[in-house]
């Protein structure tokens, strides 16, 4: 191992106070490829202090919107210019197929900074009618220091989706990436400095949740906390933040439902279903992991779905034509493997897939005949496992799709416009896609209810979370 992935605190790349390091592992070869600064509470405190000073005394929150926007757009340009390095970092850290990073994650990360810059400069505030002698209006002022704790499955993109609106509205940020995927966060902070960001505006602290994450979420100098991860940790984050009453945006798990009606374009439904569950090797909170298919087309759909899954090219994620790679870590592989091993004993039949010939690989897996209450059908796996159920009526499909705690997203396939509207309204989900999947406009609210989290991000929802609205009431003096 020759590479070192540092913290970036107050504009400087640095190791940990203790000098401790840990290894980040390439999941395809299952070998360490770099050493990472192992953060502790003191390192988290250093980063918060830098962000606090940059907010309280630095130029960032007081900067003209156009100037701040120009720096954000400059960062977006640098993200695109360094696309190959950023995509390679995520691929080496967690096994994402390189073309997914190049074609999806990197462009969407750059777009997040461009959109946030534009949104902050173009968003409108409210003028509030009062009476003839007063005028009232609102200001949206930065909240302060934001802590962003991001997951391992989309390291760069999900960091950008959180960091960009926080910065655009004048906050300073401490970013803690997942320990499994630290590299692109350090690169992002490095590029921000190259773009001209003042020191302390974007800080990165490496390390694990119990040490660094707990220190950030309990620090009273932190004004906003954005967390993406699993529900149990989300509850711990919310409990820690309660001591200082810091608002928390929690973006947690998912176990999305796909509903395929008999009138659907089956070719399109199969293509989108493959993308919904098997992209990123199945490691997505927006995965369409529960499929409900109307009985007249059930057998044909399963046959087509199986054939499409078996055509995915499994291999080294650094090779451009690879479509499907390993699970991100040994820990996650063992979790997914335990669910696959339970198929049969707990009910269900593997139509295709199962464990791969190579360690840490779970092949694209389709399961039929699983009991509706089996863990494989009800819990978030965050792996390449799709469970397919038949249904007869629209009412049955809606009831079954809503039968989960993870009401983040749903997908509907139908050519009937009235049914599309009717079912979309009946489904419990933060987002419903109709005849498409994973199409996200940054103006639209993003998030889920229940176990998938609290709050929404993007557009005005991101503004409302990362700002403190202020009402200004002015007296109007009479003429003369």
N, C-alpha and C positions, 0 to 999 in steps of 0.2 A: 504494500500500500504506500503510494507516494503522495496522494492528494490529501489535503486537509481542508475541511469545511468549517469555517469559523462562525462565531457570533459577529454581527455587525452592530456596534453600539456607538452612538454619537459620531457617526461618520468614520469609524475605524474598525477594521477587521481585527478581532481579538480572540484569544483563547479564553478558557474559563479561569475564574479566580483560583480554583483548586488545581488547575492544570489537567484535570481528568478529561479523558476522551473515550469515545465508543466507536465501534465499527458500523458502517452502513454496508449492507450486503446486496450484491447483484443477485436477484432471485433466479435468473436463468442458470448461472453457473454455481450459485449458492456459495459464493466466496466474497469476503470483504473487498471492497474496491476503494474505500476512503476512510479516513478517520475524521470524527466529528467532535467539536467542542461539546463536552458533557456539562450542560448548564446546571446551576443550583439556584437556590433562592437568592443568593447574593448577586448572581449574574442577572437574574430577572429584575432585581431591585436597581441595578445599574442601568438597565435598559429603560425602566420606568422613569428613573430620575432624569435620564437624557431626554426622553420624550416630554416629560413635565417641563423641563427648562426650555426646550424648543417651543413648547406651546405658550408658556407664561411670558417668556422674554424674547423669543425669536420672531422672525418676520413671517413665518408661514401662515398663521391664522389672520394676520393683518394685511396680507398681500392682496393686491388687486386681483379680482377674479380672472381677468384675462392673462395676467402674468402667471398666476398659479396654473391656469389651464394650459398655458404654453409649456410649462415644465411637465405636466402630466402627458401632454401629447408628445413631447420629446422622449419621455420614457416609453411610450407606446412604440415610437419609431425604433428605439433601441431594442425593444423586445423582438420586433420583426427582424431587425438586422442580426440579432443573435439567436434566431429561431433554432438553428441546428444544435447549438450548445445547450439551450434550454430544454429542447425535446430530448436530447441525449441524456441530460441529467435525470429527468423523470423516468426515462426508460431504464437507465442503469440502476436507479434507486428502487423502483417498484414494478418493473417489468411491463410497462405500458408499451404496446406496439408502436414503433417509432413513427409510423405514418399517422397514427391517431394524434400523437403529440404535434406533429408538423401541420396537419391539416385541420385540427380541431382546437386543441388546448392552447397552443401559442397564439393563433389568430384571435381566439376569444379572450385571452388575457390582454392582448393589445387593445382590443375593442373596448374592454371594460374601462381602461384608462381614458380612451378617447371619448367614449360616451359620458363618463362621469364628468370630465372637463366641460363638455358641451352642456350637460344637464345643469350643472351648478351655475353656469353663466346665463342659461336661457330659462330656468325655472322661474315661475312667477310666485309672488307672495300675495297676501290678501289685503285689500283695502276694505275696511269694515264700516258700514254706515252707522252713524251714531245720531247726532242731531245737528242743528244748524250752526252750532258754535264749537264743535269739536270734530277732529279728524283722527281716525285710528287706523293703524296698519300693523302688519307683522314683519318681523325680521327672523331669519333662520341663522342662528349663530352657532359656531362649532362647539361641540360638547366638551372637548378637552382631549384627554389621552384615551385612545382606544386600544384594547388588547384583542388581537385576532388569533385564534387558535384553530388551525386548519388541519384537515385529514390527509391521509396518505394516498387516496385513490385518484385524485386529480390535483396534484400538489401545486402546480403553477396556476392553473385556471381558477381553482377555488380560492387561492390566496388573493388573486387579482380581483375577483368578484367582491371580496370583503374589503380589501385595502383601498381599492380605487375610490369608492364613494366616501369612505372615511377621510381620505386625503383631500378629495375634491371640495369637501365642505369645510376644510380648514383644520381638521384634527391632526394630531400626531399619532403615530402607530407603533406598537410593539407587536411584531408578528412571531408566533411560535409555531413552526411547522411540525408535522409528525416526525417522530424519531426515525421512522422507516424511510422518509423521503425529505431529507434536509437540504439537498443541494440547490434546487432551483430557487428556494427562498433566499439563500445567501446571494445567489446571482442576481435576483431581483433587486435586493438592497444595493448591491454594487452598481447596477445599472442606474438606479435612482440617483446615486451620488454622481455618476458620470453625466447624467442629464442636468445636474445643477441643483438638486434638492439640498437644502441646508442640512447640516449635521443634526441628528436627533429627530428628524421628521419621520423617517422610516428606519426602525431598528429591528433586528432579527436576533432572537435568542433560541439556541438549539437545546435539545434535551427532552426528557420524558415528562409526562403529565403530572405524576405525583410530586416532582420536584419543581419544575419550572411553571407548569400550568397552574398548579395550586397557588404558587406565590403570586402569579399575575392576577388571578381571579379574586384573591383576598386582599390585594393592595388597595388601600383607600385612595391612593393618588390616581387610580384608573377610573375613568368616568363612563366608559362603555365597554362591554364585553361581547364579542361575536365568536361563537363556538360552533364548529361543525364536527360531528363525530357520532358516537353511538349514544343511545338514550341514557344508559346508566351514568356515563360520564357527564352528560348534559345535566342530569339532576344534581350531581356533585358540584358542577360549575355554578348552577343557580343558587345552591345552598351557600357556597362560599361568597358569592356576590351579594347575598342578602345582608351581610353585616354592614356593608357600606351603601346599600340600596342602589348599587350600580345596575342600570338596565342591562338585560341579557337578551341577545338574539340567538336562539339555539336552533341550529339546522341539523336535524338528527336523521334517524334511519328511514327506510322505505321498503315497501313490499308491494309494488304497484300491480294493479289489475289491468289486464287487456281483455276486452270483450269483443269477440268476433261474431257478428251476426251472419245469418245465412245469405243475405244479399250483398255481403262485402265483396270487394275485389280481392279474391284470395291470393293472387300473386303479390299484390301490394301488401296485404296483411301479413303474409309470410316474411317478405323482405323487411318490413318494419319491425316485426316481432323478433327476427334474428338480431337486428341492430339493438332493439330495446333490451335484450337480456344478455347478449354475448359480446357487445362492445366492451372494451377495457377488460377483457377476460371475465366479464360478468360482475366486475367490482364497481358497482354504481348504485347509489341510493335511489336513483330514478329508474332502476331496472324494471321492465315489465315481466316480473317473475311468476305471476299467477295468471294463467290464460284460461278464459272461459269461452268455449266455442259452441255455437248453436248446433244441435245434434244433426240436422241434415247435411252439414258440411264438416262434421267433426273428423271423420276418418280421413277424408281427403286433406284437410288442413294438417293433421298430424303427420301424414305421409310426406307432404311437401315440406313441412317444418323440419322433420327429421332429415330429409335429403339435403336441405339447405345448411343445416347445422353440420352435417358430415362433410360438406364441401369447404368449410373454413380451414384455412391453412394454419396449422399449429407449428410453432417453431421459435427460433431465437428472435426476441422482439426487436433487436437492433437491425434485423434484415428487413429491407423495405417491403417485401411482399408478404411478410408475416401478418396474419389477421388476428391471431389469438396466441397469447403467451402464458406464462406461469402466474400463479397467485403471488401476491406482493411480498409475502414473508412466510416463514415456516409456521409462525403462530396462526396466521390467517388460513394457510393451507390446511392445517390440522383441524381448524374449525369447520371449513367447508367439507373436508373429508369425513368428519363425523356425521354430517347431515347425509352425505351420499351413502355412507355405510348403514344408516338407519333405514334406507329404502328397502322394502321387503319385510324386515322385522316389524316395522311400524305401519306397513302397508304401502302399496305403490309398486309400479313396474318401471324399470329403466327401458325406455324406448330406444335411446341411443346415448352414448357418452359413458360417464363414470370416470374412475381414476385413470390418469394417463400412465404411459410407460416411463415417463421421466418424473423424478421427484418434484414436488411443488406444482405439478400440472394436473388440473381437473379438466377433462375434455368437456366440450359443450354438451350438456346433459338435459335430456327431456324425460319427464316422469309422467306416467299416466296411472289412472286408477288409485290415486292416493286418497285416503279418507280426508274429508274437508277439514277435520280438526287435527291432522297430523302436523308435527312441528315443521316438516319439510314444506307444508302448504301454508302455514300461518305465521312463521317467524321470518325475520329478515336474515337471509343467508349472506348476502353481498357476495355471491359467487355465481358461477355459470350454470345455474340449475333452474329450469323452467318446469312448472307443474301445470299440466293441462287437464281441464275438467269439461265435460259436456253440460249443456243446459238446454232447456226446452223453451221457456218463455222469457220475455224481457224482464218481468218482475223477478224471476228466479236469478237471472244474471245480475241484476242490481243488488239484490240481497246478498248474494255470494261475494260479489266484488267488495261490498261494504263490510264484509265480515272480518276485519282486521284492525289492529291498533295503529297500523302504519299508513295513515290516509294522506300520503304525500302526492301521489299522481295516479292517473288512470288513463287508459287508451281505449278508444272506441273505433271499431271498423264497421262501417255501414254506408250504403249508398242512399239511404232514406234520410232526407234532411230533417224531417220532423222527429224521427227517432233520435238522430244525432243530438238535437237540442234537448229533447225530453230526457234522454239517458244522461247527458252531461250534467243537467240540472240535478238529477237524482243521485249521482255518484258523490260520495264524500271524498274529496281530494283537493289538494292545493292547486293542482293543474290537471286539466283534462285535455288530451290531444285527440283529435278526430282525424283518422286516416293519415297520421304522421306521428313522429315521436321526437322528443328532445329538441324541439324548435323553441328557442327562448328569445323573446325580445326583452331588452334590458329596461324597458319602461314598465313591463308587466310585473305584478307581485310574484315573488318566488319563495316557496316554503310550504310547510304542511302543518296539520293540526294534530293534537294528541301526541303520541310518541315521536312523530317526525319533527316536533319542535314547537317553538314559540316565536311568533312574529313573522314578518315578511321582509325580504330585501328587494333592492332594485328600485330605480326611479324615485318617485316621491316617497316610497316606503323607506328606501335607504336614507333619503334626506331626513325624514322624520326621526329615524333612529339615531343618526349621527349628529343631530343638531339639538339645540335648545331654542324652541320658538319663543320669541319675545314680542309682546304687544306694546306698541307705542301709541299713546293717546296725546294729541296736541290740541291746545285751545286755539281757536281762531279769533283773533281780535277784531272787534267791529271797526269799520272804516271811520276815519276821522279821529 
